[in-house]
């Protein structure tokens, strides 16, 4: 990006970890143990505020299985946000998000059930001031979604939005927006969505809230067959500082969309069923809390629920659960960690229920300013109405991380 002002060199780190599992395939029968080794490099960089700005976090690595339970593979994670001021009222925006995502929540989180998903979006945002308290904005965006597995459905998305904001005060804004969203999948299916929403944002001394509520209509077309659906949609993001050491957050969203959207990236507990390439109504809510205790201990916990309704197939999948992570310094160099998680899943198409439980504990050792050692032991279990979906897994992990810059 021309004109980018760099505030500091990027932070560069390297890592190596080995993880032994007594059930590497997470299978119900013929359990097989194996040792997975991973080497990776990561980079973090944020530019100085200026005409152009960017924020980058990325990690790239290679994984190898000692007894060839799975083929060697590369893995990657990327978050990039950038913008550049092209004029007094024109900003060009760009984002790129890369994740390894689960293909089907009915089976385990193993290499054969994962695919790499990349969502790239770019386009201009134009704003016009209509007096001192009103603002009109226009945006046009192009989005491209690609999966690493060739059998998964890629898509191109075109988004046009027009909106109006009214500043009732320095802390309260309300407005209206209308958007048109067109997706072209590589299966030749076209999905068109139109949404009209009322938007709002409000801040107080210790609380901020923003969101929208509106009406959305979606139409999918394939092989001269059309299907239409509509729904009340919206989103909400609320954060509150309960006290100086405790923060509460609430995120919720309901959308009409498809599997090439970034919904599963925004709500990490949500899993698209990638075998269903169709319009889908998705809903998710997540309540989180972060707490800092005396002597450096910290707790982060979340309760969540989500649902996906595949409109063309009239089937639903639901997940509810919670997760918690606790860290407690033992000495200036040693930190104990503990994590637990529970998920309850239901599938309407075969009328089945699954329960997932996971737990881990470990010690982090900071050898010096640059080098740290991590150790973990963990257990994961799945109970299901379908015997072949059940598994028990115990694992041990040891890793090193070195910060070069």
N, C-alpha and C positions, 0 to 999 in steps of 0.2 A: 504494500500500500504506500503510495507516495506521500511524503510529508509525515511519516510516522516518527514520533519522538520516543526514543528508547531511554527508559529511566535507569535500567540496570541490566547486567548480563543475565541470561537465562539460568535457572537452577537446573543442574544436570545431575542425575543419580543413576546408579546401576544396582541391580539386585539379582540374587540367586537363591532359590529355595527348592527343597525336596520334600515331597509329601508321600508318605506310605499309607496305603489304604488296604484294608482286608477284604473289600468288596468294590473293586475299582469300577465295575460295570453297573453298580447299584442294581443288581439283579436278585430275583427271588430264589433262583436255583443256580447251582454250579458257580458258587461265589469264587472269584479269582482275585488274589492279592497282587499288587504291583506298586512300583515306586515311580512317581512322576517327578521329573526335574525341570525347573523353569529358570531361564535366564532372561533378564529384561533390562531396558533402559528407559528412563523417564525424563521429561522436561517440563518445566513450569516457567511461564513468562507473562508479565503484564506490562504494557507500555505506559508511559507517562500520559496524563490527560493532554490532549492536543487536538489538532484538526483531524487526525486519524488516531484511533484507539484500538487496542486488541488485548485479548486475554486468552492464553493458551495453556492447556494442560493435556499431556499425552504420555502414553506408555506403550512400548512395543516390545514383544518378547517371543521366545521360542520354547516349546514344551516337548519333552521326550519321555517316553515310557520304557522303562528298563526291560520288561518282559513282553513288549509289543502288544499290550492289551488294546491300545489305540495307536494310530499312525502319528508320527511327529507332526506338529502343527505350529503355526504362528498365531499369536493372539495380540489384540490391540485395543486401546481405549483412547478416545480423543474427545476433547471439548474445546471448541474455538468459537469466540465471539469477537466480531470486529465491525467497526463502522468508520466512515470517512465523510467529513463535511465537504460537500461539493459546491455549496453556495449558502446564502443567508438562510434559506428555508428548505434545503435539499440535503438529505443524508443517505448515503448508500450503505446498506447493512448486509452482513454476511455471517452465517453460522454454519458449523459443521460438527456433527455428533456421531461418533463411532462407538459401537458396543457389540460385545458377544451376547446374543439373546437366546433364550430357550425357545425351541420350535413348538413343543407340545408339553403342557404342564402335566400330562398323564404319565410321563416317563421321567427318569432321573436327569439331573443336571450333569450330563456327561458329554464328551466331545461329539458323539454321534447324534446328540439331541440339541446341539448348539449351531448357530449360524452367525456370521458377522453382519451387522446392520449399519449402514452408513446413510445419514440423512443430511443432505446439503441444501441450504436455503440462501438465496440472495435476492436483492432488489432495492429500489429506492423508496424513501419515505419523504413526502412533501407536506409541509405544514404552512398554513396561512392564518395570521392573526386577524380576527374579525372584531376589532375593538380591543379593549383592555381585559375583558373577561371571557371572551369566546375564541375558540380555535377550531379550524377545519383541517383535517389531515386526509391524505390520500396515500395509499401504498399499493405497489404491485410487486409480487414475489414469485420467483420460480423455485420449485423444490424438487430435488431428485433423490429417490430412495433406492438403494441397491443392497441386495443380500449376497453374501459370498457363495451360498449354495445355489447352483444353477436351477434347481427345481423350485425355488422360492420365487414369488411374484415381485418383480420390480415395478416401479411406477414413477411417473412424472406428474407434478402438481403445479397448477397455475392459480394464484390467489390474488384477487383484487378486493380492496377494502376502502370504504369511505366512511369517515366518522366526524362527529362534532363533540367538543368538550366545552363545558361551561364551568368556570372557576367561581363557585359560590363564595369561597374564602381561600385563604392561603393553605388551608388544611383539608378542604372538601371540594371534590370535583365530581361532576356527573355529566353524562352524555349519551349519545346514540351512535351505533355503528351498523353498517350493512356490509356483508362480504359475500363474494361468489368464489367458490372453490371447485376446480375441475381437475379430476385425476384421470390419467390414461395409463392403464396397467399393460404389461407386456403380454397379457393374455387376450388383448384387444377389448377388454371390458372398460367401459367408461363410467365414472361415478361423478355426478354433479351434486353440489351442495350449496344451498342458499341459506344465509343466517341473518336475522335482524335481532339486535341486542340493545339493552340499556346497560350502560357501564357506570361504575362509581369507584371512588377511592377516598379514604378518610384516614387522617392520622391524628393521634392524641399524644400525650407525653410519653406513654409507655406502650401504646398499641397502634398498629396500623392494619388496615383492611382494604382490600380492593377486589373487584370481581365484576361479574356481568350476569344477566339473566335475559333469555330471549327465546325465540322460536326458530327452529331449523327444519329444512326439508331436504331430503336426499333422494336421488334417483340413480339407479344403476341400470346399465344397458349392455347386453351381450347377445349376439346372434339374433337380433330383432326381437329380443324379449326384454321388456322394461318392468321395473319394480320401483314403487315409490313408498317412502315412509316419512313421517314427521314426528317431532318431539319437542318438548320444552327442554332447553339446554342452558347451561351456565357454568360458571366457575367461581371459586372463592379462595382467596389466600389471606390468612389472618396470622399475625405474629403479636405476641404480648410478652413484655418483660414482667413476670410476676414479682420478682425482686431482683437485686443486683446479681444474684447467682442462679436464677431460674428463668428459662425462656420457654414459652408455649407456642406451638405453631399448629395451624389447621389448614389443610389443603383439600379442596374438593373440586370435582369436575364431572360434567355429563356432556357427551358429544355424540354426534353422528359422524362416522368417519370410516376408515378402512385400515387394513393391516399395514399399509405403507406409511401411516402417520407416525409421529414421534410420541404418541401417548404412552407407550411402554417404556420410553426413555424418561419421560417426565414423572411417571409413577413406577418406580423400579420393581415393586411387588407384582405389578400387572404383567400377564403373559398372554400375547395373542396366540390363538391356535392357527398356525400358518397353513394348515391344510384347508382352511375355509377362506377362500379368496372372494370376499363379498363385502357389501356394506355391513357395518356393525355399529350397534349402539353401545357405547362404553360409559361406565360410571365408576368413579373411584373417590374414596375419602381417606384421609390420613391425618391422624392426630399424633403429634410428637411433642416430647418434652426433653429439655436438656438441663442438667443440674450440676453445678460445681460445688463440691464439698470442701471442707477445710483440709489442709495438708495436700492439696492437689488432686484429690479423688474426683472423678466425674462419672455421670450416668447419662446415657441417652436411651430413650425408649420410644416406641411407636406402636399404635394400634391402627389397623387399616382394614378396609373392606373394598372389594371391587367386583364388578360384574361385566360380562360381555355377552351381548345378545346378537347372534348372527342372523341378520334379517332375512336373507334369502333361504336359509335352512330352518328358521324358526326353532333355534336351539340356544341354550344359555349355559354359561359357565360362571361360577361364583367362587370367590376366595375371601376368607376373613382370617385375621391372624394378628400376632403381635411379635415384636422383637425388642431385645434390650441388650445393651453393652455397658459394662462397668470397668473402669480403670482405677487402680489404686497404687500410688507410688510406695515401694517398700523402702528403698534408699534413694539417693540422688541419681543412681544409675539403673536401678531395677524397678520395673513396673509390672504388677500383676493385672491380668485381664480375664474377664468372664463374659461370655455371650450366650444367649438363649433365644430360641425362636419357635413359634408354633403356627401352623396353617391348617385351616379346615377348608376343603375344596369339595364342590358339588358339580356334577355334570348331568345336564337334563337329558341329553340324547340317549344315554344308557342307564339313567337313573341310579348313579353310583356316587359314593362319597369316599374321600380319602382324607387322612390325617398325616401331616408332616411334623416331625419334631427334630430339632437340632440344638446342640449345645457344644461349647468349646471353652477351654481355659488355657492360659499360658503365661509366659514371662517374657517381657521385652528387656533387653540388656543394652544400654548405651555405652559402648566401649570407649568412645571418644566423640569429639564434636562431629566427626564425619561418618563413623562406622557404628552400626547397630546390629544386634542379633535378635531374631524373633523365634519363639518356640510356641507351639500350640498342640493340644490334643483335643480330639473332638469325636462326637457321635451323631449320627443322623439315622432316623428311622421313618419308614412310611408304612402305614396300615391302610388297607383298602378293601372295598367289597369285591374287587377283582384280585385274586391271589397273585397273578403274574406281575401286578404293579407294586407289590410289597417288597421291602428290602430293609436290611440292617447294615450299617457301615460304621466302622471305627477307623480313625486316621490319626497320624502324627505328622507334624510339619516342623521343619527347621529351616530358617532362612537368614540371609545376610543382606544388608542394604548399605551402600556406600554413596555419600554425596560428594561428587567431584567438584561442583561449583556452588 
